[in-house]
Amino acid sequence: MLPRLPHSKSRALAIWACGDSFTFGSGASWSWRLPLVGLVEDHRPSPLHEPIAVWLGTQVDSYAHDGHPGYSIPNLDLTAWSASLGATPTDIILQGGANDWALGATAATILTRFATAVALAHSLFPLARIYACKPMQATAAYEAGHVGYNAAMATVAAGFPIAGANTIDWSGVSTAGLQGDGLHPGNSTHEAMAVLAHAAMSAAGAFA
């Protein structure tokens, strides 16, 4: 077996993904986090090098994260979770909005909540790159039973960028790959989301 070479510490990433069931993964679907792992590791100097990224969070599946189904943005307890990470994040991804709307928050309130979460992330980890995710649209069938959802998410998306955060733009992702509930991403959708997250990380200099 060929030996694996250590990666350069200057290239090492520590990625902390925080959000709701879109980040956790739902039903038979895995999360956008898993295809993003592959895209990030494509930046290794060679296949013999150790992985360039560690994934942080209080939840653990294949990779640690803080995706919590049912959570609204204020439920993302970054302060408490940060004490258990075991490493300092270089990149923090903040996702949410759907549960906020379901619990009665307006688009303006959701934008304020994003701004508060971004500011908190900066206060905890001043050197980290912060990313806020524009929310996706749901299918027409979902909208029929949840009137106003798509309009609210479109208004939230239009309010980006959030001050202090890079934008991961999921607002234009096709609804064709959503799960049967018309809201949650299916596997093909997660792949598209990962491509956009990787592009935002590239633009922010994560792989420089």
Secondary structure, DSSP 8 states (H G I E B T S, - for coil): ----B---GGG-EEEEEEESHHHH--TT---THHHHHHHHHTTSSSTTB--SEEEE-SEESSSEEEE-TT--GGG--HHHHHTT-SS--SEEEE---HHHHHTT--HHHHHHHHHHHHHHHHHH-TTSEEEEEE-----HHHHHHSTTHHHHHHHHHHT-S-TT-EEEE-TT--GGGB-TTSSSB-HHHHHHHHHHHHHHHHHTTTT-
